[in-house]
Amino acid sequence: MAEAQNLDSYMGNYADTIDYYNHAGASRGYVRSDKARAFDLYDTITVNLSNMSVSVDESGSTATATFDKEWEFEGPRNSSGKVQSQLKLRNVNGKWLIVGERDLKVYYTR
């Protein structure tokens, strides 16, 4: 979805409140503004995920996904890198929504 740069569709995966990197309890609007800035800055966004591990708690209502994320953003200023990321998810009315997003480890950035 990031590659399609469809912000509305992308934001449909987030809960109303998100622990977003260094901003605990950020609003969906805050996250939307941050994502919109990236979508506006870059003409092409390519993201590859690998080494994914997902664990679901005993109640089945929350999950944690940990994975490597490698990106290549092209525009007036290019950006690329690779990080280990973590998403926290909550099952809300049968849909898994992101309630936490952070990077655990930076492999490299350019």
ABEGO torsion letter per residue (X at the ends): XAAAGBAAAAAAABBABBBBEABBGBBAAAAAAAAAAAAAABABBBBBBBGBBBBBBAAGABBBBBBBBBBBBBBABBBBEBBBBBBBBBBBGGBBBBABBBBABBABBX
